[in-house]
Amino acid sequence: TSRETSERFAGYAELVYEALSYAVPFWVTLNEPWVSAWLGYSVGVHAPGYADTTKALAATHHLLLGHGLALDAMRALGREDNRLGVTLNLSPVRPSRDRESDREAARRVDGQANRLYLDPIFRGSYPEDMIEHYRGESDFSFVRDGDLEKISAPVDFLGVNYYMRHMVREDDTGLDDVFSSVQARVVIPHNAERTAMGWPVEPDGLTEILVRLHEEYTRTPIYITENGCAAHDYVDPEGEVKDEERVAFLDAHLWAARKAIERGVDLRGYFVWSLLENFEWTEGYSKRFGIVYVDYATQRRIPKMSSRWYSEVIRRNGFLGDEDHA
């Protein structure tokens, strides 16, 4: 919530960039600022554990300002061949019912989750409807002259982390902490396929968000910097991890990415989340996203079925069975 954090971050970025820019060609300033701001300062499930919308809004701006100041500091070092960008976790939003109240709820969720970050970076302004919505929580006085010019400095690429679409309905009970500040809650159909995180599997949402970025925001090159799923993985008696659901998930999302390319999106790359099992925020080691299984007791690595499948996709530089998706 402190503006000084933005300035300190820029100084940190400059030091790291000066030391490593000769060897690392691509740089992401921030990864998922929405998560840091809203889950850390509004919902309170992540550090520092606040439940205060006013703090979340200030944190949002200071994260974005830190991004802009870091870009400025790194570019001043003159490594013209390097590429500098930012990664946002983005989700298309749809109303769960054909009601005006739910359509308005979807607009507000889109404003908080997507436009509150996309608009400053690519349009140099915060969305007016969200400023109006949060007027009782903040006067946005943390935005100073020149801030938005720094935040909207051109990036060389945009990173997109995609996991799910948000289907929402109006709800002012405050029971859904994630979107209670916009009087909405997420609705997941009972018959929806879900990952081990409880998230719905909706690969066409990836096509939807990529095409929207291309049509409404930017022609900047895009990289899918995270896409993957947690599954209930286990080592079978033969010593293998047969994660068929992850193979299906990755295959469907790669095809969704291809459809976006066919619709004109300048998509340059795709990164699976993740190579190894990871420490997943407050979930710790309880959720497994890796395509390589890690036995935490012994640190033994076991390539899963998905890793062998993905290796073959890379080797071929294409899909298996293109005719199935024609």
C-alpha positions in Angstrom: 0.0 0.0 0.0 3.0 2.2 0.3 4.2 4.2 -2.8 7.8 3.7 -1.7 7.4 0.0 -2.5 7.0 0.9 -6.2 10.3 2.9 -6.1 12.2 0.2 -4.2 11.0 -2.4 -6.6 12.3 -0.4 -9.6 15.6 -0.2 -7.9 15.7 -3.9 -7.3 14.7 -4.6 -10.9 17.5 -2.4 -12.1 20.1 -4.2 -10.0 19.0 -7.6 -11.2 18.7 -6.6 -14.8 22.1 -5.0 -14.8 23.6 -8.2 -13.5 21.8 -10.7 -15.8 20.5 -8.8 -18.8 23.4 -10.0 -20.9 22.3 -13.6 -20.5 18.5 -13.4 -20.1 16.6 -12.0 -23.2 13.1 -12.0 -21.8 12.0 -10.2 -18.7 8.6 -10.1 -16.8 8.3 -7.3 -14.3 5.3 -8.7 -12.4 3.5 -12.0 -12.4 -0.3 -11.9 -11.6 -0.6 -8.5 -9.8 -4.3 -9.2 -9.3 -3.5 -12.1 -7.1 -1.0 -10.1 -5.0 -3.4 -7.2 -4.6 -6.8 -8.8 -4.2 -6.0 -12.1 -2.5 -3.4 -10.4 -0.3 -5.2 -7.2 0.6 -9.0 -7.7 0.0 -9.7 -11.4 0.5 -6.8 -11.9 2.9 -6.0 -15.6 2.1 -2.5 -14.6 0.9 0.2 -12.5 2.6 -0.1 -9.9 4.1 -3.6 -11.1 5.0 -5.7 -8.0 4.9 -9.4 -7.8 4.2 -9.6 -4.2 3.1 -10.8 -3.1 -0.4 -9.2 0.3 0.0 -5.8 -1.4 0.6 -6.4 -3.7 -2.4 -7.0 -0.7 -4.7 -3.9 1.1 -3.5 -1.8 -2.1 -3.8 -3.1 -2.5 -7.4 -1.9 0.9 -8.3 1.5 0.6 -6.6 2.1 -2.8 -8.2 1.3 -1.3 -11.7 3.5 1.8 -10.9 6.3 -0.5 -9.9 6.0 -2.2 -13.2 6.2 1.1 -15.1 9.1 2.4 -13.0 11.0 -0.9 -13.5 10.5 -0.8 -17.2 11.9 2.7 -17.2 14.9 1.7 -15.1 15.7 -1.4 -17.2 15.4 0.4 -20.5 17.7 3.1 -19.4 20.5 0.4 -19.3 20.2 0.2 -23.1 19.9 -3.6 -23.8 18.0 -3.0 -27.0 17.8 -6.7 -28.0 16.0 -7.8 -24.8 12.3 -8.0 -24.5 10.5 -6.6 -21.5 6.8 -7.3 -20.5 4.4 -8.1 -17.8 2.2 -11.1 -17.0 -1.5 -10.8 -16.0 -3.8 -13.6 -15.0 -6.9 -13.0 -17.1 -10.3 -14.7 -17.4 -13.3 -14.0 -19.6 -16.4 -13.4 -17.6 -20.0 -14.3 -18.4 -23.3 -14.0 -16.5 -24.7 -17.3 -15.3 -28.3 -16.3 -16.1 -30.1 -14.2 -18.7 -30.7 -11.4 -16.2 -29.7 -7.8 -16.3 -28.5 -8.0 -12.7 -26.1 -10.9 -13.6 -24.9 -9.1 -16.8 -24.0 -6.1 -14.6 -22.3 -8.4 -12.1 -20.3 -9.9 -15.0 -19.3 -6.3 -16.1 -18.1 -5.5 -12.5 -16.1 -8.8 -12.2 -14.5 -8.1 -15.6 -13.7 -4.6 -14.3 -12.0 -5.9 -11.2 -10.2 -8.9 -12.6 -9.3 -7.8 -16.1 -9.9 -4.1 -16.9 -8.4 -2.7 -13.7 -5.0 -3.9 -15.1 -5.5 -3.9 -18.9 -6.8 -0.4 -19.1 -3.9 1.3 -17.3 -1.3 -0.7 -19.2 -2.8 -0.3 -22.7 -5.0 2.7 -22.4 -3.3 4.9 -19.8 -6.4 5.2 -17.6 -8.4 3.3 -15.0 -11.9 2.2 -16.1 -14.4 4.9 -15.2 -17.1 2.5 -14.2 -14.8 0.9 -11.7 -13.6 4.2 -10.3 -17.3 5.1 -9.8 -18.1 1.6 -8.3 -15.3 2.0 -5.7 -15.9 5.6 -4.9 -17.1 4.7 -1.4 -13.9 2.7 -0.8 -11.3 5.0 -2.4 -10.9 8.4 -4.0 -7.9 7.0 -6.0 -5.8 9.9 -4.6 -2.8 7.5 -4.7 -2.7 8.1 -8.5 -0.3 11.1 -9.1 0.5 13.1 -12.1 2.6 11.1 -14.5 1.9 7.7 -13.0 -0.3 6.5 -15.8 2.2 7.6 -18.4 4.8 5.4 -16.7 2.3 2.4 -16.3 1.2 2.6 -20.0 4.7 2.7 -21.4 4.8 0.2 -24.4 5.7 -3.3 -23.5 7.5 -5.7 -25.8 5.1 -8.5 -25.0 2.2 -9.4 -22.8 2.2 -12.6 -20.7 -1.1 -14.2 -20.1 -1.8 -16.8 -17.4 -5.0 -18.6 -18.1 -6.8 -21.2 -16.0 -10.5 -20.7 -16.2 -13.5 -18.6 -17.2 -15.6 -16.9 -14.6 -19.3 -17.6 -14.7 -20.9 -15.2 -12.2 -24.2 -14.0 -10.8 -25.2 -11.0 -8.7 -24.7 -11.6 -4.9 -24.5 -8.9 -2.3 -24.3 -11.3 0.7 -20.5 -11.1 0.8 -20.2 -14.9 1.0 -17.9 -15.1 -2.0 -14.8 -13.3 -0.8 -13.1 -13.2 -4.2 -15.7 -10.9 -5.8 -17.7 -9.7 -2.9 -16.3 -6.1 -3.4 -18.2 -6.1 -6.7 -21.3 -7.8 -5.3 -20.9 -11.0 -7.3 -20.1 -14.6 -6.9 -18.7 -17.4 -9.1 -21.1 -20.1 -10.2 -19.8 -23.5 -11.4 -22.3 -25.9 -12.9 -22.7 -29.1 -11.0 -21.8 -31.2 -14.1 -18.7 -29.2 -15.0 -15.4 -30.9 -15.3 -13.1 -29.6 -12.6 -9.4 -29.8 -11.8 -8.0 -30.8 -8.3 -8.2 -27.0 -7.5 -12.0 -27.1 -8.1 -11.6 -24.9 -11.2 -13.8 -25.6 -14.2 -12.0 -26.9 -17.4 -13.0 -24.5 -20.2 -10.3 -24.4 -22.9 -12.5 -22.2 -25.2 -12.1 -19.5 -22.6 -8.4 -19.2 -23.6 -9.4 -18.5 -27.2 -12.0 -16.0 -26.0 -9.6 -14.0 -23.9 -6.8 -14.0 -26.5 -9.1 -12.8 -29.2 -10.5 -10.1 -27.0 -7.0 -8.8 -26.2 -6.2 -8.7 -29.9 -9.4 -7.0 -30.9 -9.8 -4.5 -27.9 -6.4 -3.9 -26.4 -3.2 -4.6 -28.2 -1.4 -6.1 -31.2 1.6 -6.6 -28.9 3.1 -10.2 -29.1 1.5 -12.4 -26.5 3.0 -15.4 -24.6 0.9 -17.8 -22.6 3.2 -17.7 -19.6 1.1 -20.2 -17.5 -1.5 -22.8 -18.4 -2.0 -26.2 -16.7 -4.0 -28.0 -14.1 -3.7 -29.6 -10.7 -4.6 -33.3 -10.6 -4.9 -36.1 -8.0 -1.6 -37.7 -9.2 -0.2 -40.8 -7.7 2.5 -43.4 -8.5 0.9 -46.6 -9.5 2.2 -50.1 -8.7 4.3 -50.1 -11.9 6.0 -46.9 -10.8 4.2 -44.7 -13.3 2.0 -41.6 -13.1 -0.8 -41.9 -15.6 -2.2 -38.4 -15.6 -4.6 -38.8 -18.6 -6.7 -35.8 -17.5 -3.7 -33.5 -17.7 -2.9 -34.7 -21.2 -6.5 -34.0 -22.2 -6.3 -30.6 -20.5 -3.1 -29.5 -22.2 -4.2 -30.9 -25.6 -7.5 -29.0 -25.5 -5.8 -25.7 -24.5 -3.1 -25.9 -27.1 -5.8 -26.3 -29.7 -7.6 -23.3 -28.2 -4.4 -21.4 -28.6 -4.1 -22.4 -32.2 -7.7 -21.3 -32.9 -6.7 -17.9 -31.5 -3.8 -17.7 -33.9 -6.1 -18.6 -36.8 -8.2 -15.5 -35.7 -5.2 -13.2 -36.0 -3.7 -13.2 -32.5 0.1 -12.7 -32.5 0.7 -15.6 -30.1 4.4 -16.3 -29.9 4.8 -19.0 -27.2 3.2 -21.3 -24.6 4.5 -22.4 -21.3 3.0 -25.3 -19.3 2.5 -24.7 -15.6 4.5 -26.5 -14.5 7.6 -28.6 -15.1 7.9 -29.8 -11.5 5.4 -29.8 -8.6 5.4 -26.4 -7.0 4.7 -24.6 -3.8 1.2 -23.3 -4.7 0.6 -20.2 -2.7 -1.4 -21.0 0.5 -2.1 -24.5 -0.8 1.6 -25.3 -0.1 2.6 -28.7 -1.6 -0.9 -30.2 -1.4 -1.7 -29.5 -5.1 0.3 -31.1 -7.9 0.6 -29.1 -11.2 3.8 -30.6 -12.5 4.3 -32.8 -15.6 7.1 -34.3 -13.5 6.1 -36.0 -10.2 8.2 -35.2 -7.2 8.3 -37.6 -4.3 8.8 -35.0 -1.5 10.2 -37.5 1.0 13.0 -38.7 -1.3 13.1 -35.9 -4.0 12.9 -38.5 -6.7 11.6 -37.2 -10.0 9.2 -39.3 -12.0 8.2 -38.1 -15.5 4.4 -38.3 -15.8 2.5 -39.5 -18.9 1.9 -35.8 -19.7 5.6 -35.1 -19.8 6.2 -37.8 -22.4 3.2 -36.6 -24.4 4.4 -33.0 -24.3 7.9 -34.0 -25.2 6.5 -35.6 -28.4 4.4 -32.5 -29.2 7.6 -30.5 -28.9 9.6 -33.0 -31.0 7.1 -32.9 -33.8 6.5 -29.1 -33.4 2.9 -29.9 -33.8 0.0 -32.0 -32.5 -0.7 -35.7 -32.7 -3.7 -36.5 -34.9 -4.4 -33.1 -36.5 -7.3 -34.6 -38.3 -9.2 -35.1 -35.1 -9.4 -31.4 -34.6 -9.9 -30.2 -38.2 
